[in-house]
Amino acid sequence: MTHAVVVEELLVNRGGRAVVRDLGFTVPRGTVTGLIGPSGCGKTTLMRSVVGVQVVAGGVVTVLGLPAGSAALRNRIGYSTQSPSVYADLTVTESLRYFAAVLRAPKSDVSRVIDEVGLGRHAGKVIGRLSGGELSRASLAVALLGSPELLVLDEPTVGLDPVLREELWTLFHGLAERGVTLLVSSHVMDEAARCHRLLLMREGQLLADGTPDELRRRTESTDLEQAFLRLVREREEAVRS
Ligand SMILES: Nc1ncnc2c1ncn2[C@@H]1O[C@H](COP(=O)(O)OP(=O)(O)OP(=O)(O)O)[C@@H](O)[C@H]1O
């Protein structure tokens, strides 16, 4: 199996309208794939569909060879949402110990993931007293427990300073080198450049799918921001004609 995720003709309705329409793509194993697009374009909805927590109206989502949402996938996928999934009144370590027990991850994972997200100095701090960036790293640490094969990370670097963002991107690439597949959403174009592959989304549809180099070449653009804007314009012209 070369693909960690295969999505075919996905259709998702939310609030009485189609927010993801006729969407298809694959995510090769061991890559960092960026899901890039403006706020509200459907990134979270798509990630929820991959993780198997979203009701879908049509299409097929296959994850690690199984239908999305299969019970057998539970311990093989790490998902970090935009809202913190850790308890305010526990310390970082206590919280991770709790989730490690729930996920049946080895106890030794707790200190490993704390180190990986750079929260070593804050391990004894109560979650409710963490800064925004520390809190999102604590959530990310939960997703790393149990060494999942697929990590689905919804805007994991929001609110982080450039040094921490750099550290996390180095971590993502290190994980991919060990064979982990990462699907990471962002609306920051400089992060897009750090992905092996990009899925550019707009208004519930895929605008383009390719490596950063391919997308720059295809649009004759020097940077990805410009490439994205050109693809938007192309799509609008195609719709008009
Ligand atoms: N629970 C919900 N009920 C109804 N509509 C929803 C719900 N959640 C999201 N939507 C709508 O679905 C669309 C896609 O939302 P989604 O959260 O997937 O976008 P996003 O690209 O992740 O945005 P952001 O970057 O701001 O997180 C938006 O128009 C949003 O308003």
PDBQT file of the ligand as one rigid body, heavy atoms in Angstrom, charges set to zero:
ROOT
HETATM    1  N1  LIG A 301     -20.832  22.639  12.687  1.00  0.00    +0.000 N 
HETATM    2  C1  LIG A 301     -21.059  23.298  11.552  1.00  0.00    +0.000 A 
HETATM    3  N2  LIG A 301     -22.316  23.548  11.122  1.00  0.00    +0.000 NA
HETATM    4  C2  LIG A 301     -22.558  24.195   9.982  1.00  0.00    +0.000 A 
HETATM    5  N3  LIG A 301     -21.590  24.661   9.166  1.00  0.00    +0.000 NA
HETATM    6  C3  LIG A 301     -20.327  24.438   9.534  1.00  0.00    +0.000 A 
HETATM    7  C4  LIG A 301     -19.981  23.757  10.736  1.00  0.00    +0.000 A 
HETATM    8  N4  LIG A 301     -18.645  23.703  10.831  1.00  0.00    +0.000 NA
HETATM    9  C5  LIG A 301     -18.162  24.329   9.747  1.00  0.00    +0.000 A 
HETATM   10  N5  LIG A 301     -19.166  24.768   8.970  1.00  0.00    +0.000 N 
HETATM   11  C6  LIG A 301     -19.026  25.477   7.686  1.00  0.00    +0.000 C 
HETATM   12  O1  LIG A 301     -18.348  24.622   6.781  1.00  0.00    +0.000 OA
HETATM   13  C7  LIG A 301     -17.433  25.363   5.980  1.00  0.00    +0.000 C 
HETATM   14  C8  LIG A 301     -16.056  24.742   6.073  1.00  0.00    +0.000 C 
HETATM   15  O2  LIG A 301     -15.583  24.887   7.416  1.00  0.00    +0.000 OA
HETATM   16  P1  LIG A 301     -14.194  24.304   7.894  1.00  0.00    +0.000 P 
HETATM   17  O3  LIG A 301     -14.123  24.467   9.381  1.00  0.00    +0.000 OA
HETATM   18  O4  LIG A 301     -14.034  22.942   7.338  1.00  0.00    +0.000 OA
HETATM   19  O5  LIG A 301     -13.172  25.312   7.163  1.00  0.00    +0.000 OA
HETATM   20  P2  LIG A 301     -11.611  25.540   7.408  1.00  0.00    +0.000 P 
HETATM   21  O6  LIG A 301     -11.015  25.654   6.046  1.00  0.00    +0.000 OA
HETATM   22  O7  LIG A 301     -11.073  24.504   8.304  1.00  0.00    +0.000 OA
HETATM   23  O8  LIG A 301     -11.597  26.950   8.126  1.00  0.00    +0.000 OA
HETATM   24  P3  LIG A 301     -10.499  27.566   9.180  1.00  0.00    +0.000 P 
HETATM   25  O9  LIG A 301      -9.201  27.703   8.426  1.00  0.00    +0.000 OA
HETATM   26  O10 LIG A 301     -11.104  28.899   9.535  1.00  0.00    +0.000 OA
HETATM   27  O11 LIG A 301     -10.433  26.624  10.342  1.00  0.00    +0.000 OA
HETATM   28  C9  LIG A 301     -17.481  26.806   6.457  1.00  0.00    +0.000 C 
HETATM   29  O12 LIG A 301     -18.298  27.536   5.567  1.00  0.00    +0.000 OA
HETATM   30  C10 LIG A 301     -18.139  26.705   7.825  1.00  0.00    +0.000 C 
HETATM   31  O13 LIG A 301     -18.900  27.858   8.084  1.00  0.00    +0.000 OA
ENDROOT
TORSDOF 0
